[in-house]
Amino acid sequence: MSKRKGHKDFVTVVSSIDAGALLEVIDSHKQDDIIEVLKQQPIEIREKVEEVSIDMWGGFPKVVKEVFPNAKIVIDRFHVMQPLIKELNRQFKDEMQRVLMKQRILRKEYDSQVIFWVCD
């Protein structure tokens, strides 16, 4: 996560979902730094980790495989849905523009065909 909104100054947050506890905040987002800090835990503890939820940063799978040999990697749902929702919104906007443009064209054609009758 970013230390400050809009900045590329990242920290890595390690928590236990089961215990609902913050375990570690690593002041880096670099693979080697994260691996070094996490390997300070005894291998017996690291081998018991069954699942690690990560965002879609490409460096996390290597970290997880090296530090937690028995863990399954799970991409968190927010980071899976975010690009999907962005794409759906883009397609929705494109379709709305297409529909509105078609309506404008039809309206112009209709307006040019309207004949006004004047009765005395």
C-alpha positions in Angstrom: 0.0 0.0 0.0 1.1 3.6 -0.6 2.4 5.6 2.4 0.7 8.7 1.0 -2.2 8.8 -1.5 -1.0 9.4 -5.0 2.7 8.6 -4.3 4.7 5.6 -5.4 6.1 5.2 -1.8 4.9 1.7 -0.9 5.0 -0.4 2.2 4.1 -4.1 2.4 1.5 -5.0 5.0 1.4 -8.5 6.5 -1.6 -9.5 8.6 -3.5 -12.5 9.8 -7.1 -12.7 8.7 -7.8 -15.5 11.1 -6.4 -13.6 14.1 -7.5 -10.2 12.8 -4.1 -8.9 13.6 -1.5 -6.7 11.9 1.7 -8.8 11.9 4.3 -6.6 10.1 4.7 -3.4 8.1 7.7 -3.7 5.8 9.0 -0.3 4.7 9.6 -1.5 1.2 7.9 -2.9 -1.9 11.0 -4.6 -3.2 11.1 -8.4 -3.5 14.5 -8.8 -1.8 13.6 -6.5 1.1 10.3 -8.3 1.7 11.9 -11.8 1.5 14.6 -10.7 3.9 12.2 -9.5 6.6 9.8 -12.4 6.2 12.5 -15.0 6.4 13.3 -13.8 9.9 10.4 -16.0 11.0 11.4 -19.6 11.6 10.7 -22.0 8.7 8.5 -24.0 11.0 6.1 -21.1 11.3 6.4 -20.2 7.6 5.6 -23.7 6.5 2.3 -23.6 8.4 1.0 -20.7 6.3 -1.7 -22.2 4.0 -2.8 -19.2 2.0 -1.5 -15.8 1.1 -3.8 -13.1 -0.4 -1.9 -10.6 -2.6 -2.6 -7.8 -5.0 -1.6 -8.2 -8.6 1.9 -6.7 -8.3 4.1 -9.1 -10.2 6.7 -9.5 -7.5 4.5 -11.1 -4.8 4.2 -14.6 -6.3 8.0 -15.0 -6.2 8.1 -13.8 -2.6 5.3 -16.1 -1.5 6.9 -19.2 -3.2 10.3 -18.5 -1.6 9.1 -17.6 1.9 5.9 -19.7 2.4 6.6 -23.0 0.6 3.2 -24.6 1.3 1.0 -21.5 0.7 -1.6 -21.1 -2.0 -1.6 -17.7 -3.7 -4.9 -15.9 -3.8 -5.4 -12.6 -5.7 -7.6 -10.4 -3.5 -11.1 -9.7 -5.0 -10.7 -5.9 -5.1 -7.7 -6.1 -7.4 -9.4 -8.7 -9.6 -12.7 -6.7 -9.9 -11.1 -3.2 -10.3 -9.8 -3.7 -13.9 -13.0 -5.6 -14.8 -15.2 -2.7 -13.6 -13.1 -0.1 -15.3 -13.4 -2.0 -18.6 -17.2 -2.4 -18.2 -17.6 1.3 -17.5 -15.5 2.1 -20.6 -17.7 -0.1 -22.7 -20.8 1.3 -21.2 -19.7 4.9 -22.0 -18.8 3.9 -25.5 -22.2 2.3 -26.1 -24.0 5.3 -24.6 -22.1 7.7 -26.9 -23.0 5.4 -29.9 -26.7 5.4 -28.9 -26.8 9.2 -28.3 -25.1 9.8 -31.6 -27.6 7.6 -33.4 -30.5 9.5 -31.7 -29.0 12.8 -32.8 -28.8 11.6 -36.4 -32.4 10.2 -36.3 -33.6 13.5 -34.8 -31.9 15.5 -37.6 -33.4 13.3 -40.2 -36.9 13.6 -38.6 -36.6 17.4 -38.3 -35.6 17.7 -42.0 -38.7 15.7 -43.0 -41.3 17.5 -40.9 -43.7 19.6 -43.1 -45.7 22.3 -41.5 -49.1 22.9 -42.9 -50.6 26.3 -42.6 -54.4 26.5 -42.5 -56.4 29.7 -43.2 
